[in-house]
Amino acid sequence: MNRELRRLQEKEEKRAKDRRATMVQTRRRKERVGFRQFLSEVRTELKRVAWPGRRETITFTVVTLVTAGFVMLYTFGLDLTLKQSILRLLELR
């Protein structure tokens, strides 16, 4: 781990400790937060999200669609095969 990542991790840990201490104090006083504070916290959390890039998003989408297609075809084939075999068994009687 390089220096920059280590510093970021230490800073994040310090923030987490500070948040925990603040949350404990806040919860003792008041269980629910106001709407503005909620939106502020949501905005802060969204800034920390590691959003995927355009290329990653396209890759993940293609992989998902191809996988869903294979599962759909497999299920269709299994359903068709089982239906035909059950119909043949019922015709023999």
Residue pairs with C-beta under 8 A, 6 or more apart in sequence:
1 9
26 33
33 41
52 60
